[in-house]
Amino acid sequence: MDRKKRVVLITGVAGGIGSATARLFADVGWHVVGVDRRQVDNLAGVAHFIHADIAQAEAFDPIFEVITANEGRLDALVNNAAIQICKPLIETTLEEWDATMASNVRSAFLAVCLAYPLLKQSRGAIVNVSSVHAVATSVGVAAYAASKGALLALTRAMALEFGPASIRVNAVLPGAVDTPMLHAGLNRGHMHGSSIDALVRGLGRKHVMGRVGQAEEIAQTILFLADNARSSFMTGQALVVDGGATARLSTE
């Protein structure tokens, strides 16, 4: 690789937001390292793909050993990997709760601990992909909401601890975005429609902007927060990107 290129590590890179983010970073000249538990080939924008399940704690040492050996630097870490369990809280099993926390929160903790030396050297940035469910949620996604709330609190704590090392830490809180995760969530039965497309359109009409978001729109926010040339005086912040959904009173 070109050692002058900035390097970003994106977890959950095969998902809707992850893949859109990889393409955008590559388009603006970054070297993209992508991690996903699914084995994918020739993912657009990803220069170096690492197949690993970061819900497993033992996955991290090999990932960063490979990055240190191959790339030799890291300028941004995007903690994007997540799973969503769609069921009532009292029906959620301990295994499902633990799996959600391991994938959505513990993975970010482990990643930043190992990324820290490289990010300190580059004065880089961390972007945690939280969710509007961290601040306003709905029925049937309690484990997911709890994990995203924890990630938001962790973002602020990281910002305080890493500030002296000139590492910025921010979070993006996407609302409803047209991705496979949204489609799976709509299937949990809290909305009605004849097809996924109809469900997505119906959900979109509830937004101030009249539609759900696109993964590329979240990617633009992630790039903004990751790039020191664009957001150099921002840390410990949460950017909500939800088409105005959380601006409206539920009673309106």
C-alpha positions in Angstrom: 0.0 0.0 0.0 0.9 3.6 -0.3 2.3 4.5 3.1 1.3 8.2 2.6 -2.4 7.2 2.5 -4.5 7.5 5.6 -5.8 4.2 6.9 -9.2 3.5 8.3 -10.4 0.3 10.0 -14.2 -0.3 9.6 -15.8 -3.1 11.5 -19.0 -4.6 10.2 -17.9 -3.6 6.8 -20.1 -6.0 4.8 -23.3 -4.4 6.2 -25.3 -1.6 4.7 -23.7 1.3 6.5 -20.3 -0.4 6.7 -20.1 -1.0 2.9 -21.2 2.5 2.1 -18.6 3.9 4.4 -15.9 1.8 2.9 -16.8 3.0 -0.6 -16.8 6.7 0.4 -13.5 6.6 2.3 -11.9 4.8 -0.7 -13.3 7.4 -3.1 -11.7 10.2 -1.2 -8.3 8.5 -1.0 -8.2 6.5 2.2 -6.8 3.0 2.5 -9.7 0.9 3.9 -9.2 -2.1 6.1 -12.5 -3.9 6.6 -13.5 -6.5 9.2 -16.6 -8.7 9.1 -17.8 -12.0 10.4 -19.1 -12.8 7.0 -16.6 -13.9 4.4 -17.0 -11.6 1.4 -14.9 -11.2 -1.7 -14.2 -8.1 -3.7 -16.1 -5.7 -1.4 -16.0 -2.3 -3.1 -13.6 0.1 -1.5 -12.0 -2.4 0.8 -8.3 -2.7 0.1 -7.7 -5.2 2.9 -10.4 -7.5 4.2 -10.0 -9.4 7.4 -12.5 -12.2 8.1 -13.2 -12.2 11.9 -16.0 -12.3 14.4 -15.3 -9.4 16.7 -18.0 -10.7 19.1 -15.2 -13.1 20.1 -12.6 -11.4 22.3 -9.8 -13.5 20.9 -10.3 -12.1 17.4 -8.7 -8.7 18.2 -5.0 -9.5 18.7 -4.7 -11.2 15.3 -6.5 -8.3 13.6 -4.2 -5.6 15.0 -1.1 -7.8 14.4 -2.0 -8.0 10.7 -2.8 -4.2 10.5 0.5 -3.3 12.2 2.5 -5.6 9.9 0.7 -4.8 6.7 -0.4 -1.1 7.0 1.9 0.1 9.8 -0.4 2.9 10.7 -4.0 3.7 11.6 -5.7 7.1 11.2 -9.3 6.3 12.0 -11.3 3.5 13.7 -15.0 3.1 12.8 -16.8 0.9 15.3 -19.7 0.0 13.2 -20.4 -3.7 13.8 -23.7 -4.5 15.4 -26.5 -7.0 15.7 -30.1 -6.4 16.6 -32.3 -8.8 18.6 -36.0 -8.0 17.9 -38.2 -9.4 20.6 -39.7 -8.3 24.0 -37.2 -7.9 26.8 -38.7 -10.7 28.9 -38.4 -13.1 26.0 -34.8 -12.2 25.3 -32.5 -15.0 26.4 -29.3 -14.4 28.4 -27.3 -15.7 25.4 -29.0 -13.1 23.1 -28.4 -10.3 25.6 -24.7 -11.3 26.0 -24.3 -11.6 22.2 -25.7 -8.2 21.6 -23.4 -6.6 24.2 -20.4 -8.5 22.9 -21.0 -7.4 19.4 -22.2 -3.8 19.9 -20.3 -2.6 23.0 -17.5 -4.9 24.1 -16.1 -5.0 20.6 -15.6 -1.3 20.6 -13.9 -1.4 24.0 -11.5 -4.1 22.8 -10.8 -2.4 19.4 -9.9 1.0 20.9 -7.6 -0.6 23.5 -5.5 -2.2 20.7 -5.9 0.7 18.3 -4.8 3.3 20.8 -1.0 3.1 20.2 -1.5 3.5 16.4 -4.1 6.3 16.8 -1.9 8.1 19.3 1.0 8.1 16.8 -1.3 9.4 14.0 -3.4 11.7 16.2 -6.3 9.9 14.7 -10.0 9.6 15.4 -12.6 7.1 16.6 -16.1 7.1 15.3 -18.6 4.9 17.2 -21.8 4.1 15.3 -24.5 4.3 17.9 -28.2 4.8 17.1 -31.1 7.0 17.9 -32.2 4.1 20.0 -29.7 5.4 22.5 -31.9 8.4 23.2 -35.4 7.4 22.0 -36.4 3.8 21.4 -39.3 1.6 20.5 -40.9 -1.7 21.6 -39.1 -4.9 21.0 -35.4 -3.8 20.7 -34.4 -3.4 24.4 -31.1 -5.2 24.2 -30.1 -3.2 21.1 -31.2 0.1 22.7 -29.3 -0.7 25.8 -26.1 -1.5 23.9 -26.3 1.7 21.8 -26.9 3.8 24.9 -23.8 2.2 26.5 -21.8 2.9 23.3 -22.8 6.6 23.5 -21.7 6.8 27.1 -18.5 5.0 26.3 -17.9 7.6 23.5 -17.9 10.4 26.0 -15.6 8.5 28.4 -13.2 7.7 25.6 -13.1 11.4 24.5 -12.1 12.5 28.0 -9.4 9.8 28.4 -8.0 10.1 24.9 -8.0 13.9 24.5 -4.5 14.3 26.0 -3.2 11.9 23.3 -4.9 14.1 20.6 -7.3 11.3 19.7 -10.8 12.5 19.0 -13.8 10.3 19.7 -17.3 11.0 18.5 -20.5 9.1 17.8 -23.0 9.1 15.0 -26.6 8.2 15.8 -28.4 7.0 12.7 -32.2 6.8 12.6 -34.0 4.6 10.2 -31.7 3.8 7.3 -32.6 1.6 4.3 -30.4 -1.4 5.2 -30.8 -5.2 5.7 -30.9 -4.5 9.5 -33.9 -2.1 9.1 -35.7 -4.7 6.8 -35.2 -7.4 9.4 -36.5 -5.1 12.2 -39.6 -4.2 10.2 -40.4 -7.9 10.0 -40.9 -8.0 13.8 -44.6 -7.1 13.2 -44.9 -3.6 14.8 -45.8 -2.1 11.4 -48.1 -3.2 8.7 -47.6 -3.5 4.9 -47.8 -5.8 2.0 -44.0 -5.8 1.4 -40.7 -4.6 2.7 -40.8 -1.7 0.3 -44.2 -0.7 1.5 -43.1 -0.9 5.1 -40.1 1.2 4.4 -42.2 3.8 2.6 -44.7 3.8 5.4 -41.9 4.3 8.0 -40.5 7.1 5.8 -43.7 9.0 5.8 -43.5 9.3 9.6 -40.2 11.3 9.3 -40.0 15.1 8.9 -38.2 14.6 5.6 -40.8 12.1 4.4 -38.4 9.2 3.9 -35.9 7.0 5.6 -32.2 7.6 5.3 -29.7 6.0 2.9 -26.5 4.3 4.0 -24.4 6.8 2.0 -25.8 9.7 4.1 -24.5 8.1 7.3 -21.2 7.4 5.6 -20.8 11.1 4.9 -21.3 11.9 8.6 -18.8 9.2 9.6 -16.2 10.6 7.2 -16.8 14.1 8.6 -16.1 12.9 12.1 -13.1 10.7 11.2 -11.3 13.3 9.1 -9.2 15.8 11.1 -9.4 18.3 8.3 -13.2 18.4 8.6 -13.9 18.1 12.4 -10.7 18.9 14.1 -12.4 20.7 17.1 -15.0 18.1 17.8 -14.7 15.3 20.4 -17.1 13.6 22.8 -20.1 14.6 20.6 -23.1 12.7 19.2 -24.4 13.6 15.8 -28.0 12.5 15.2 -28.8 11.7 11.6 -32.4 10.7 11.6 -34.4 12.8 9.1 -35.9 14.8 12.0 -37.5 11.8 13.7 -36.4 12.7 17.2 -37.4 16.3 16.7 -41.1 15.6 16.8 -43.1 15.0 20.0 -44.7 11.6 20.1 -48.0 13.3 20.9 -47.9 15.5 17.8 
